[in-house]
């Protein structure tokens, strides 16, 4: 008869992985990440209303109850999806190697990144379209939404300050306005590429069309930030009475 107690024998048969600290935590994080990744794809394809928890759990190879466990509700999951796509963009932007002392080159790099990111990540565009259809009622409940806009605007603010100090950029350009100009040009093109392709009778997703638009956006932005003399105020319109010849004297 073995002298080893029964409990000891049971423990000896358990997997070493189960006893390793953090294994359960890692498994839980993996499950959560898989759900989030699946939700991004499902919401991008079906929208918020059509993106059911059943579809998401099936795509994640998980269960509906796990969505409630990690995210609380469908809306809670959707809000984290929006936060996640912004976080990914910020993370990608942070990898840019920008030299603030070369503001023109650095600004061009930022523009290429933004325009290219929209092009390479159509799910980002689709999800933002969906949230705008809902008038942003979900993202306003996010406690992190403002955090994700700050780094992008701060990068532009630093480049603007450097360019303004060197006399390369106009002094009255605000970082917020420049950010919106770049984002609008990149986002609108990709968001409306299908309808615009039909309307214009050309494929806006063709490589040459995409390259042309990227260069056009760069040119547009650089013209917007370039220093220039103030425009002359238009001359006041003359009234009809002032254009009549003087009446002949009696």
Order of alpha helices (4+ residues) and beta strands (2+ residues): alpha-alpha-alpha-alpha-alpha-alpha-alpha-alpha-alpha-alpha-alpha-alpha-alpha
